[in-house]
Amino acid sequence: MTKQKPGLGRGLDALINPNYNKSVEEPISVPIDEVQSDDGKSVDLLAKINISKIVPNPFQPRVEFDEKALTELKNSILENGLIQPVTVRRKDGIYELISGERRFRACKEIGYNEIPAYIINVDTDEAMLALSLIENIQREKLNAIEIAEAYKRLIEECFLSQDDVAKKVGKDRTTITNTLRLLKLPVEIQKMIVENSISQGHARAIINIPEEKIQIEIAHKTIKEQLSVRKVEQLVKDLLGAKNRAKKAKQSITHNVNSLSFSDIENRLRTIMGTKVMCKQKKDGKGDITIEFYSNEELERLIELFDIIETFND
């Protein structure tokens, strides 16, 4: 059964439709004394409201608030005033934040009694959620995991498709899909993304590894060795290739070892290792396998390969 999408109302258009009441959504710089006080009933206007009557946004997608950035914002407001008013809706005699929580917090900590705010009409919680998520995605510096969680909530709670989300936030469908995939990563790696220890590009490469244990190992290696995104992409490509080759070679050798010549076995091992391999067998049935390398980089590659093959076999 197809889910019925709830109506998102005029409030959504006020923030994402460029043709709707443009004067309400553009950043302005105006002294608060020149802003009219709220009359308690009008909407779609800029008004001065009592900061004590504003409550935080219950649908706030931002999880991390940088204290240093908040201090810098407070200093900027003290120096220049509040350039961009917050956006609120009326609800039960108070004002519920839609966007601008950092600005609201900064002004509150400074000690302001009043703050300029855009007051818009948002009738439903579904519309409020959509507004909050979309506005924050478009205008606030959320980390990749916060953005992914916001996309997920738009899909699950506002009944939007990935195509709908892409249109609302001005991204292509592929970007939405790739960002959502980050939520499939282990929590440990998601935390690394939030802390900016690894980038979204690193994470997109790592997620192609199916084993969680190896994903975490590569993430730690990326941080420790400060690997570039391109280096991690190549590492993942090599590991997946080695895994597939090792699996095929193991199956072939296991089932055919008695019928294979040492030359055949050497060739198969060379394919797996990517370098020259020699096999020698003694009269008592014992033998040696010699793997050659030609540089420190080649040795490092082989060690990484052995580590991964060992992990796959755990």
RAURDA-V74380 format. One record per residue. N is the residue number from 1. PHI is phi in degrees with one decimal (* if undefined). PSI is psi as a letter, one per 20 degrees, with the letter a starting at -180 (999 if undefined). D_FIRST is the distance of its C-alpha to the first C-alpha in whole Angstrom. Layout:
# RAURDA-V74380
((N PHI PSI D_FIRST) (N PHI PSI D_FIRST))
This chain:
# RAURDA-V74380
((1 * p 0) (2 -78.8 p 4) (3 -72.3 p 6) (4 -82.5 p 9) (5 -75.9 p 12) (6 -72.0 q 15) (7 -67.9 p 18) (8 -95.2 i 21) (9 80.3 r 24) (10 -68.3 h 27) (11 -58.4 h 28) (12 -63.4 g 26) (13 -60.8 h 28) (14 -62.1 h 31) (15 -108.4 h 31) (16 -119.1 i 29) (17 -101.0 o 30) (18 -64.8 i 34) (19 -95.7 i 34) (20 -97.9 o 34) (21 40.5 l 37) (22 -54.4 h 38) (23 -64.4 h 41) (24 -77.2 h 39) (25 -102.7 i 37) (26 -79.5 p 40) (27 -60.9 p 43) (28 -134.4 r 46) (29 -127.4 o 49) (30 -142.3 p 51) (31 -58.5 p 53) (32 -62.1 h 51) (33 -64.5 h 54) (34 -90.4 i 53) (35 -92.2 p 50) (36 -69.3 q 49) (37 -75.7 q 48) (38 -67.8 p 45) (39 -88.7 j 45) (40 86.6 j 43) (41 -145.5 h 40) (42 -73.3 q 40) (43 -131.9 r 37) (44 59.2 l 37) (45 -150.6 r 40) (46 -97.1 p 42) (47 -143.5 r 44) (48 -94.8 p 46) (49 -130.9 q 45) (50 -72.5 p 46) (51 -65.3 h 45) (52 -70.3 i 45) (53 -94.6 j 42) (54 -95.0 p 40) (55 -114.4 q 37) (56 -59.7 q 36) (57 -72.5 o 32) (58 -68.8 i 30) (59 -108.7 j 27) (60 -55.8 p 30) (61 -79.4 h 29) (62 -74.2 p 33) (63 -103.7 g 34) (64 -95.9 p 37) (65 -117.9 o 40) (66 -74.1 o 43) (67 -64.9 h 46) (68 -63.7 g 48) (69 -64.6 h 46) (70 -66.1 h 46) (71 -63.2 g 50) (72 -63.5 h 50) (73 -65.6 g 48) (74 -60.5 g 50) (75 -62.7 h 53) (76 -66.3 g 52) (77 -65.7 g 51) (78 -63.7 h 54) (79 -82.5 g 56) (80 -117.0 i 54) (81 84.5 r 52) (82 -84.9 o 48) (83 -68.6 g 47) (84 -114.2 o 43) (85 -60.3 r 42) (86 -80.3 r 39) (87 -121.7 p 36) (88 -137.1 r 35) (89 -127.8 q 33) (90 -79.5 q 35) (91 -159.3 o 34) (92 53.4 l 36) (93 83.1 i 39) (94 -123.8 a 39) (95 -122.4 p 37) (96 -103.7 p 34) (97 -63.3 p 35) (98 -102.2 g 32) (99 -148.8 q 34) (100 100.4 k 38) (101 -64.0 h 38) (102 -64.0 g 41) (103 -64.9 g 42) (104 -62.2 g 42) (105 -62.4 g 43) (106 -62.2 g 46) (107 -64.1 h 47) (108 -66.7 g 47) (109 -68.9 h 49) (110 -65.4 h 52) (111 109.0 j 52) (112 -64.6 q 51) (113 -89.6 h 50) (114 -131.6 q 49) (115 -148.4 q 46) (116 -74.8 q 45) (117 -147.4 q 41) (118 -80.1 p 39) (119 -106.3 o 37) (120 -122.8 r 34) (121 -91.3 o 31) (122 -130.8 o 28) (123 -83.2 h 26) (124 -124.7 q 24) (125 -66.4 h 23) (126 -61.9 g 20) (127 -66.4 h 23) (128 -62.2 g 25) (129 -61.6 g 24) (130 -60.9 g 23) (131 -59.3 g 26) (132 -61.8 g 28) (133 -67.5 g 26) (134 -65.5 g 26) (135 -63.6 g 30) (136 -68.0 h 31) (137 -61.8 g 30) (138 -76.6 h 32) (139 -116.0 i 35) (140 -107.3 q 35) (141 -89.5 m 37) (142 -82.1 q 34) (143 -79.3 r 34) (144 -61.1 h 32) (145 -72.3 h 30) (146 -62.6 h 30) (147 -64.8 g 28) (148 -61.4 g 26) (149 -64.1 h 25) (150 -65.1 g 24) (151 -59.0 g 22) (152 -62.0 g 20) (153 -68.5 h 20) (154 -60.4 h 19) (155 -72.7 g 16) (156 -82.9 h 15) (157 -101.9 h 16) (158 -106.8 j 16) (159 59.3 k 13) (160 -97.3 q 15) (161 -83.6 r 15) (162 -62.2 h 18) (163 -64.0 g 19) (164 -61.6 g 18) (165 -61.2 g 21) (166 -57.1 g 23) (167 -67.6 g 24) (168 -64.9 h 24) (169 -101.2 j 27) (170 72.4 k 28) (171 -118.1 r 28) (172 -85.8 r 27) (173 -59.5 h 23) (174 -61.1 g 26) (175 -61.6 g 27) (176 -61.8 g 24) (177 -62.1 g 23) (178 -64.4 h 26) (179 -68.7 g 27) (180 -62.1 h 24) (181 -62.3 h 25) (182 -61.0 h 28) (183 -72.1 i 26) (184 -85.5 i 26) (185 -72.4 q 30) (186 -57.0 q 32) (187 -56.5 h 33) (188 -59.5 g 36) (189 -75.5 h 36) (190 -58.3 h 33) (191 -64.4 h 36) (192 -61.9 h 39) (193 -66.9 g 36) (194 -59.2 g 36) (195 -80.6 i 40) (196 64.4 k 41) (197 -75.3 h 42) (198 -130.2 q 40) (199 -91.2 r 38) (200 -62.3 h 35) (201 -63.4 g 36) (202 -58.4 g 38) (203 -63.2 h 35) (204 -63.6 h 33) (205 -73.9 g 35) (206 -63.8 h 35) (207 -65.6 i 32) (208 -73.4 i 32) (209 -79.7 p 34) (210 -73.3 h 32) (211 -88.8 p 34) (212 -59.5 g 34) (213 -59.8 g 38) (214 -72.8 h 39) (215 -54.9 g 37) (216 -66.9 h 39) (217 -61.3 g 42) (218 -67.2 h 41) (219 -61.6 g 40) (220 -65.4 h 44) (221 -63.5 h 46) (222 -59.6 g 44) (223 -69.7 g 46) (224 -61.6 g 49) (225 -100.3 j 50) (226 51.3 l 48) (227 -73.3 q 47) (228 -75.4 r 45) (229 -60.9 g 42) (230 -63.0 h 43) (231 -65.5 g 45) (232 -67.1 g 42) (233 -60.3 g 40) (234 -68.4 h 43) (235 -61.0 g 43) (236 -63.9 g 40) (237 -61.5 g 40) (238 -64.0 g 43) (239 -67.1 g 42) (240 -66.0 h 39) (241 -64.6 g 41) (242 -63.9 h 44) (243 -63.0 g 41) (244 -64.7 g 40) (245 -65.8 g 44) (246 -64.4 h 45) (247 -64.3 g 42) (248 -66.5 g 44) (249 -67.0 h 47) (250 -62.6 g 47) (251 -62.4 g 45) (252 -67.1 g 48) (253 -68.9 h 51) (254 -61.4 g 50) (255 -86.8 i 50) (256 -128.4 j 53) (257 -58.2 h 55) (258 -71.3 h 58) (259 -98.6 i 58) (260 -88.3 q 57) (261 -81.3 r 61) (262 -64.1 h 61) (263 -64.7 g 61) (264 -63.4 g 57) (265 -64.7 g 56) (266 -59.3 g 58) (267 -63.5 h 56) (268 -68.1 g 52) (269 -68.3 h 53) (270 -63.0 h 54) (271 -63.0 g 51) (272 -69.7 g 49) (273 -82.2 h 52) (274 72.5 k 52) (275 -155.8 r 56) (276 -70.1 p 59) (277 -130.7 p 59) (278 -124.0 p 62) (279 -117.4 p 62) (280 -133.8 p 66) (281 -118.3 p 66) (282 -90.0 r 69) (283 -64.4 h 71) (284 -82.5 j 70) (285 95.8 i 66) (286 -76.6 r 66) (287 -169.3 a 65) (288 -130.9 q 64) (289 -118.2 p 61) (290 -110.0 p 62) (291 -112.3 p 59) (292 -93.6 q 61) (293 -139.0 q 60) (294 -123.7 j 62) (295 -166.3 r 61) (296 -62.9 h 60) (297 -63.9 h 56) (298 -65.3 g 56) (299 -63.9 g 57) (300 -61.9 g 54) (301 -62.9 g 52) (302 -65.8 h 53) (303 -63.0 g 53) (304 -60.2 g 49) (305 -63.4 g 48) (306 -62.5 g 50) (307 -60.5 g 48) (308 -69.7 g 45) (309 -61.0 h 45) (310 -64.0 g 47) (311 -64.8 g 43) (312 -60.3 h 41) (313 -89.5 i 43) (314 -67.8 999 43))
